[in-house]
Amino acid sequence: MLLKVAFQSTMELDMFIGQLQKFGKTSTQIVFSTHVGPRGVNVDEI
C-alpha cells in the first residue's frame, strides 16, 4: 500500500507513522523539494 501524506512538522509525521506501525512494517520517504517539469530536452537528438 502506498500513502501520500503531508504534515506541518516531522513530529506530526512521526506520530502518524507510529500509529501505522501496529499494522505492520513501514517505510518512509520524504521529499524536500517540488517536481521539476520537462525542460524541452529531446532525447532523440542526444
KAMO-V976169 format. One record per residue. N is the residue number from 1. RES is the residue in one small letter. PSI is psi as a letter, one per 30 degrees, with the letter a starting at -180 (NA if undefined). Layout:
{{N	RES	PSI} {N	RES	PSI}}
This chain:
{{1	m	k} {2	l	k} {3	l	k} {4	k	j} {5	v	l} {6	a	k} {7	f	l} {8	q	f} {9	s	l} {10	t	f} {11	m	e} {12	e	e} {13	l	e} {14	d	e} {15	m	e} {16	f	e} {17	i	e} {18	g	e} {19	q	e} {20	l	e} {21	q	f} {22	k	f} {23	f	f} {24	g	a} {25	k	k} {26	t	l} {27	s	k} {28	t	k} {29	q	k} {30	i	k} {31	v	k} {32	f	f} {33	s	l} {34	t	l} {35	h	k} {36	v	k} {37	g	l} {38	p	k} {39	r	g} {40	g	g} {41	v	k} {42	n	j} {43	v	f} {44	d	f} {45	e	f} {46	i	NA}}
